[in-house]
Amino acid sequence: MTANPPAGYPRITPYLLYEDPAAALDWLSKAFNLRERLRHEERGVIDHAEMEFDDGLVMLANPGSGYRSPRRLGSATALVHIHVDDIYAHYERAKEAGAEIRGEPKETPYGTVQYSAVDPEGHIWLFSEQVREPEPEWKIG
């Protein structure tokens, strides 16, 4: 037996919890261009779903009645980071879909242009495009 993940699954996958996973699947597709690849429902409730972005994967589900979204709690404790090919086109798509923009696109010292947005349930998403080499102190290796 191997410790590797099954084919088509990365070693690390964010798993986000949503009060309304069906609405999240629809919105994440429209706003951030994620593609639904799997949806499992039990008694009319989505208990597991998966969305892809190129070679990346995000899982999501409704964990039950005791769960409260970051929006309802008033704070988020994590964010999801995704590299995109055209940051400005992606930013415009998110804005047109009604994403709450937390940070406009701006260049960073590590060679990316980034913006951040919040989905309807309060999860924070950070999008980046590598546009140049990072400054020396930001280089890996």
C-alpha positions in Angstrom: 0.0 0.0 0.0 1.3 3.4 -0.9 0.8 6.7 1.0 0.4 8.6 -2.3 -3.0 10.2 -3.0 -5.3 8.5 -5.6 -4.8 9.5 -9.3 -6.2 13.0 -9.9 -5.8 14.2 -6.4 -3.0 16.5 -5.1 -1.3 15.8 -1.7 -2.8 19.0 -0.2 -6.4 20.0 -0.9 -8.4 22.8 0.8 -11.8 21.6 2.1 -14.2 24.4 2.6 -17.4 24.2 4.5 -20.5 26.0 3.2 -24.0 26.5 4.6 -25.3 26.3 1.0 -22.9 24.2 -1.0 -25.2 24.2 -4.1 -25.1 28.0 -4.2 -21.4 27.9 -3.6 -20.8 25.5 -6.5 -22.7 27.8 -8.8 -21.1 31.0 -7.6 -17.5 29.7 -7.6 -18.0 28.6 -11.2 -19.3 32.0 -12.3 -17.0 34.2 -10.3 -13.7 32.4 -10.2 -14.0 30.0 -13.1 -13.7 26.8 -11.0 -15.2 23.7 -12.7 -17.4 21.3 -10.8 -16.1 17.7 -11.1 -18.1 15.8 -8.5 -21.2 16.3 -6.4 -22.6 13.8 -3.9 -26.0 14.4 -2.3 -27.4 12.5 0.7 -31.1 13.2 1.4 -31.1 16.3 -0.7 -28.0 17.8 1.0 -24.6 18.0 -0.6 -22.3 16.2 1.7 -19.2 16.3 -0.6 -18.3 18.2 -3.8 -15.2 18.9 -5.7 -14.2 21.8 -8.0 -11.1 22.0 -10.2 -9.0 24.9 -11.5 -6.4 23.6 -13.9 -4.4 21.0 -11.8 -5.8 22.4 -8.5 -8.7 21.0 -6.5 -11.0 22.4 -3.8 -13.4 20.2 -1.9 -16.5 21.5 -0.2 -19.6 20.3 1.7 -22.2 21.2 4.2 -21.2 19.8 7.6 -24.6 20.1 9.2 -26.8 22.4 11.2 -24.1 23.3 13.8 -21.8 24.9 11.2 -21.6 28.7 10.8 -19.9 30.3 7.8 -17.1 32.9 8.2 -19.6 35.6 7.2 -22.0 34.6 10.0 -19.2 34.3 12.5 -17.7 37.6 11.5 -14.2 36.4 10.8 -12.3 34.0 8.6 -9.3 32.0 9.7 -7.8 30.9 6.4 -7.7 31.8 2.7 -7.4 29.8 -0.6 -4.6 30.9 -2.9 -4.8 30.2 -6.7 -2.4 31.0 -9.5 -4.1 32.3 -12.6 -2.9 33.1 -16.2 -4.5 36.5 -16.7 -5.0 38.2 -13.4 -6.8 41.3 -14.8 -9.3 39.2 -16.8 -9.9 37.0 -13.7 -10.4 40.1 -11.5 -13.0 41.5 -13.9 -14.9 38.2 -14.0 -15.0 38.1 -10.2 -16.2 41.7 -10.0 -18.9 41.2 -12.6 -20.1 38.1 -10.6 -20.4 40.3 -7.5 -17.4 39.2 -5.6 -16.5 41.4 -2.6 -13.1 42.6 -3.6 -10.8 43.0 -0.5 -7.7 44.1 -2.4 -7.3 45.5 -5.9 -4.7 43.9 -8.2 -1.2 45.1 -7.3 2.3 44.0 -7.9 4.3 42.4 -5.1 8.1 42.2 -4.3 7.9 38.5 -5.0 7.0 39.0 -8.7 3.3 38.5 -8.7 0.2 40.7 -9.3 -2.4 39.7 -6.7 -5.9 40.5 -5.7 -8.2 39.1 -3.0 -11.9 38.6 -2.9 -14.5 37.2 -0.5 -17.2 34.7 -1.6 -20.8 35.1 -0.4 -20.3 33.0 2.7 -17.1 34.9 3.8 -14.3 32.6 2.6 -11.3 34.6 1.4 -9.7 33.9 -1.9 -6.3 35.2 -3.1 -5.4 35.1 -6.8 -1.9 35.7 -8.2 -0.2 35.8 -11.6 3.6 35.6 -11.8 4.7 38.5 -13.9 8.4 38.8 -13.3 11.3 37.2 -11.3 11.0 37.8 -7.6 13.4 40.2 -5.8 16.5 38.3 -4.6 15.3 37.9 -0.9 12.1 36.2 -2.2 13.8 33.6 -4.3 13.5 30.0 -3.2 16.7 27.9 -3.1 
